[in-house]
């Protein structure tokens, strides 16, 4: 495991194929960890890519550098964390791939800095779905029960006192039954032992719906991100057709947000965690979308 300091964080990350001629950054979601890319990163590395997999704020081994930094989980902060990680490593237009929270972060990074990435891949989360005033079907509102639950005192106690069990309910209900082994969840949940995990989790879901204030440092960022900016970076949306968290229909009609190439690919029989449930399909889809394994340096 490696680490690098940004303005606010000591970011823990894993790296495959450091000498790869092109770079891809893979960003995990909630409730997950860098382990989610364990079956994807080697395939990309074998195809010639340098692969970087950082841990988000609030997830081990990433830690805040100062006790005084607000433990905000707002989405703009996640995107800025990624931009600082890219700058700290001196990356030049890497491909950005994110799942769940990571999908929101990579898209936000591209919205705040349009030329930052060569390619953008969002998994299980469609672009243009961060607006708290967005239209929601009753089915999707039902899927978001855990968002509303965390806005209550009872939900806060659950996250703080029984966060691991709460997270496992998501694994049990967001994908078809039997997709994971208990040992893998337990190994992944070690990342939730970060002292800031509960604070980051609660603030992220509360702030995005207006139930908690945002970090004043991101006021200008939020203004730039709402409404969602139109993107020119080539973009792929990968979505499991059996996703129980974000219904696949939430990805319909998003072409209006893109001036550059945009593709949407549904994976049959796959739930919310495509990179875990169908890693070979994900690797093949990524390499096809990137168009080449190692054609040009950063």
C-alpha positions as CSV (number, residue, x, y, z in Angstrom):
1,X,0.0,0.0,0.0
2,X,1.3,3.4,-0.9
3,X,0.2,6.9,0.3
4,X,0.5,10.5,-0.8
5,X,-0.5,13.7,0.8
6,X,-2.9,16.2,-0.6
7,X,-4.1,19.5,1.0
8,X,-6.3,17.7,3.5
9,X,-5.7,14.0,3.3
10,X,-3.0,11.3,3.4
11,X,-4.5,9.2,0.6
12,X,-3.8,5.5,0.8
13,X,-3.8,3.8,-2.6
14,X,-2.7,0.7,-4.5
15,X,-0.9,0.6,-7.8
16,X,-0.5,-1.9,-10.6
17,X,1.9,-1.7,-13.5
18,X,3.7,1.6,-12.5
19,X,5.5,1.7,-15.9
20,X,2.2,1.5,-17.9
21,X,2.1,4.1,-20.7
22,X,-1.4,5.2,-19.9
23,X,-3.0,5.7,-16.5
24,X,-6.5,4.8,-15.2
25,X,-7.8,5.8,-11.7
26,X,-10.4,3.5,-10.2
27,X,-12.5,5.0,-7.4
28,X,-14.7,2.9,-5.1
29,X,-18.1,3.7,-3.6
30,X,-20.1,3.2,-0.4
31,X,-20.2,0.9,1.4
32,X,-17.1,-0.6,-0.2
33,X,-13.3,-0.2,-0.3
34,X,-10.4,-0.4,-2.7
35,X,-10.9,-4.2,-2.6
36,X,-13.8,-3.9,-5.0
37,X,-11.3,-3.4,-7.9
38,X,-9.2,-6.5,-7.1
39,X,-10.5,-8.5,-10.0
40,X,-10.5,-5.6,-12.5
41,X,-7.2,-3.8,-11.9
42,X,-5.0,-6.8,-12.9
43,X,-6.8,-7.1,-16.2
44,X,-6.3,-3.5,-17.0
45,X,-2.6,-3.7,-15.9
46,X,-2.1,-6.7,-18.1
47,X,-3.4,-4.7,-21.0
48,X,-0.7,-2.1,-20.5
49,X,-2.4,0.4,-18.2
50,X,-0.9,1.9,-15.0
51,X,-3.7,1.4,-12.5
52,X,-4.2,3.6,-9.4
53,X,-6.8,2.7,-6.8
54,X,-7.2,5.3,-4.0
55,X,-9.3,5.1,-0.9
56,X,-11.9,7.8,-0.4
57,X,-12.0,10.1,2.6
58,X,-13.5,8.3,5.6
59,X,-12.3,4.9,4.4
60,X,-9.1,3.2,5.6
61,X,-6.3,3.6,4.9
62,X,-7.0,7.3,3.9
63,X,-6.9,9.7,6.8
64,X,-7.3,13.4,7.4
65,X,-4.0,15.3,8.1
66,X,-5.7,17.6,10.7
67,X,-8.2,17.1,13.4
68,X,-9.6,20.6,12.6
69,X,-10.7,19.7,9.0
70,X,-14.5,19.4,8.8
71,X,-15.5,15.8,8.2
72,X,-17.7,16.6,5.3
73,X,-18.9,13.9,2.8
74,X,-20.4,16.3,0.3
75,X,-20.0,15.2,-3.2
76,X,-18.1,18.3,-4.3
77,X,-15.5,17.5,-1.7
78,X,-15.1,14.0,-3.1
79,X,-14.5,15.4,-6.6
80,X,-11.9,17.9,-5.3
81,X,-10.1,15.1,-3.4
82,X,-9.7,13.3,-6.7
83,X,-8.4,16.4,-8.4
84,X,-5.8,16.8,-5.7
85,X,-4.8,13.2,-5.9
86,X,-4.3,13.6,-9.6
87,X,-2.2,16.7,-9.1
88,X,-0.2,15.2,-6.3
89,X,0.9,12.3,-8.5
90,X,1.4,14.6,-11.6
91,X,-1.0,12.6,-13.7
92,X,-1.8,13.9,-17.2
93,X,-5.3,13.2,-18.4
94,X,-5.8,9.8,-16.9
95,X,-8.9,7.7,-17.6
96,X,-11.3,8.1,-14.6
97,X,-13.5,5.2,-13.6
98,X,-15.8,5.4,-10.6
99,X,-18.4,3.2,-8.9
100,X,-21.3,4.6,-6.7
101,X,-19.7,7.5,-4.7
102,X,-16.7,7.1,-6.9
103,X,-18.9,7.6,-10.0
104,X,-20.2,10.9,-8.6
105,X,-16.6,11.9,-7.7
106,X,-15.1,11.2,-11.2
107,X,-17.9,13.1,-12.9
108,X,-17.6,16.0,-10.5
109,X,-13.9,16.2,-11.2
110,X,-14.6,16.4,-14.9
111,X,-17.2,19.0,-14.3
112,X,-14.9,21.2,-12.3
113,X,-11.9,20.7,-14.6
114,X,-13.1,19.8,-18.1
115,X,-9.7,18.7,-19.5
116,X,-8.7,16.5,-16.6
117,X,-9.5,13.1,-18.0
118,X,-9.1,11.3,-21.3
119,X,-12.2,9.1,-20.6
120,X,-14.9,9.0,-18.0
121,X,-16.7,5.8,-16.8
122,X,-19.5,5.9,-14.3
123,X,-20.7,2.7,-12.8
124,X,-24.1,2.2,-11.2
125,X,-24.8,6.0,-11.0
126,X,-26.0,8.1,-13.9
127,X,-24.8,11.6,-14.5
128,X,-27.1,14.5,-13.7
129,X,-28.5,12.7,-10.6
130,X,-27.0,14.9,-7.8
131,X,-29.6,17.6,-7.8
132,X,-31.7,17.4,-4.7
133,X,-34.7,18.8,-6.7
134,X,-34.5,16.1,-9.3
135,X,-37.6,14.1,-10.2
136,X,-37.7,10.7,-8.5
137,X,-40.0,7.8,-9.3
138,X,-41.7,6.2,-6.3
139,X,-39.6,3.1,-7.0
140,X,-36.4,5.1,-6.7
141,X,-37.6,6.9,-3.6
142,X,-38.2,3.5,-2.1
143,X,-34.7,2.4,-3.1
144,X,-33.4,5.4,-1.3
145,X,-34.8,4.4,2.0
146,X,-31.4,4.4,3.6
147,X,-30.9,8.0,2.5
148,X,-34.0,9.1,4.4
149,X,-33.2,6.8,7.3
150,X,-29.9,8.5,7.9
151,X,-31.6,11.9,8.1
152,X,-33.2,10.7,11.3
153,X,-31.8,10.4,14.8
154,X,-32.5,6.7,14.8
155,X,-30.5,6.4,11.5
156,X,-27.6,8.3,12.9
157,X,-27.5,6.0,15.9
158,X,-27.5,3.0,13.6
159,X,-24.6,4.2,11.5
160,X,-22.6,5.1,14.6
161,X,-23.4,2.0,16.7
162,X,-24.0,-0.7,14.1
163,X,-22.5,0.6,10.9
164,X,-21.1,-2.7,9.7
165,X,-24.5,-4.5,9.9
166,X,-26.2,-1.5,8.3
167,X,-23.7,-1.6,5.4
168,X,-24.2,-5.3,5.0
169,X,-27.9,-4.8,4.5
170,X,-27.0,-2.9,1.3
171,X,-24.9,-5.7,0.0
172,X,-27.7,-8.1,0.7
173,X,-30.4,-6.1,-1.1
174,X,-28.7,-4.2,-3.9
175,X,-27.8,-7.2,-6.0
176,X,-29.2,-10.7,-6.7
177,X,-28.8,-13.1,-3.8
178,X,-25.6,-15.1,-3.4
179,X,-23.3,-12.7,-5.2
180,X,-20.7,-12.4,-2.4
181,X,-19.0,-14.4,0.3
182,X,-19.2,-13.4,3.9
183,X,-15.4,-13.4,4.2
184,X,-15.2,-10.8,1.4
185,X,-17.6,-8.5,3.1
186,X,-15.8,-8.8,6.4
187,X,-12.5,-8.0,4.8
188,X,-14.0,-5.0,3.0
189,X,-15.6,-3.7,6.1
190,X,-12.3,-3.3,7.8
191,X,-12.1,-0.1,5.7
192,X,-15.1,1.2,7.7
193,X,-13.0,1.1,10.9
194,X,-11.7,4.6,10.0
195,X,-12.7,6.9,12.9
196,X,-14.3,9.3,10.4
197,X,-16.4,6.8,8.5
198,X,-19.6,7.4,10.3
199,X,-19.3,11.2,10.1
200,X,-18.5,11.1,6.4
201,X,-21.3,8.7,5.6
202,X,-23.9,10.6,7.5
203,X,-22.9,14.0,6.2
204,X,-22.7,12.8,2.6
205,X,-26.3,11.6,2.5
206,X,-27.7,14.4,4.7
207,X,-26.0,17.2,2.8
208,X,-27.0,16.1,-0.6
209,X,-30.7,16.4,0.2
210,X,-30.4,19.6,2.2
211,X,-30.5,18.1,5.7
212,X,-27.0,19.3,6.7
213,X,-24.9,22.3,5.7
214,X,-22.0,22.0,3.2
215,X,-18.4,23.0,3.7
216,X,-18.1,26.7,2.9
217,X,-15.0,26.0,0.9
218,X,-17.1,24.3,-1.7
219,X,-19.7,27.0,-2.2
220,X,-18.2,28.0,-5.6
221,X,-17.8,24.4,-6.6
222,X,-21.4,23.7,-5.9
223,X,-22.5,26.7,-8.0
224,X,-20.5,25.3,-10.9
225,X,-22.0,21.9,-10.5
226,X,-25.7,22.8,-10.2
227,X,-27.1,22.5,-12.8
228,X,-24.8,19.7,-13.9
229,X,-22.4,21.0,-16.5
230,X,-22.4,19.5,-20.0
231,X,-19.4,17.3,-20.5
232,X,-17.2,16.9,-23.6
233,X,-15.1,14.0,-22.3
234,X,-16.0,10.6,-23.8
235,X,-18.2,8.9,-21.3
236,X,-19.5,5.4,-20.6
237,X,-22.3,4.5,-18.1
238,X,-22.1,0.9,-17.0
239,X,-25.2,-0.2,-15.1
240,X,-26.3,-3.6,-13.8
241,X,-29.8,-4.4,-15.1
242,X,-30.6,-5.8,-11.6
243,X,-29.4,-2.9,-9.6
244,X,-31.5,-2.6,-6.4
245,X,-30.0,0.8,-5.3
246,X,-30.1,2.9,-8.4
247,X,-32.7,1.6,-10.9
248,X,-31.3,1.3,-14.4
249,X,-34.0,3.7,-15.6
250,X,-32.2,6.5,-13.7
251,X,-29.7,6.4,-16.6
252,X,-32.3,7.1,-19.3
253,X,-32.2,10.3,-21.2
254,X,-28.8,11.5,-20.0
255,X,-27.5,12.1,-23.5
256,X,-28.4,15.8,-23.1
257,X,-25.5,16.2,-20.7
258,X,-22.8,15.3,-23.2
259,X,-21.3,16.9,-26.2
260,X,-18.7,14.2,-26.6
261,X,-19.2,10.5,-27.2
262,X,-21.6,8.9,-24.7
263,X,-22.5,5.2,-24.3
264,X,-24.8,3.4,-21.9
265,X,-24.3,-0.3,-21.3
266,X,-26.6,-2.5,-19.2
267,X,-25.2,-5.8,-17.8
268,X,-27.8,-8.5,-17.6
269,X,-28.3,-10.2,-14.3
270,X,-25.8,-7.9,-12.6
271,X,-26.8,-5.8,-9.5
272,X,-25.2,-2.7,-8.0
273,X,-21.6,-4.0,-7.9
274,X,-20.6,-4.8,-11.5
275,X,-16.9,-4.8,-10.9
276,X,-17.4,-7.5,-8.2
277,X,-20.2,-9.4,-9.8
278,X,-18.9,-9.5,-13.4
279,X,-15.3,-8.3,-13.5
280,X,-14.4,-10.0,-16.8
281,X,-17.3,-8.2,-18.5
282,X,-16.3,-4.9,-16.9
283,X,-12.6,-5.2,-18.0
284,X,-13.7,-6.0,-21.5
285,X,-16.1,-3.1,-21.6
286,X,-13.5,-0.7,-20.3
287,X,-10.8,-1.8,-22.7
288,X,-13.3,-1.6,-25.6
289,X,-14.3,1.9,-24.6
290,X,-10.8,3.1,-24.1
291,X,-10.2,1.9,-27.6
292,X,-6.6,0.8,-27.0
293,X,-4.6,-0.8,-24.3
294,X,-1.5,1.5,-24.3
295,X,-1.4,3.8,-27.3
296,X,-0.2,7.1,-25.9
297,X,1.7,8.2,-22.8
298,X,0.1,10.5,-20.2
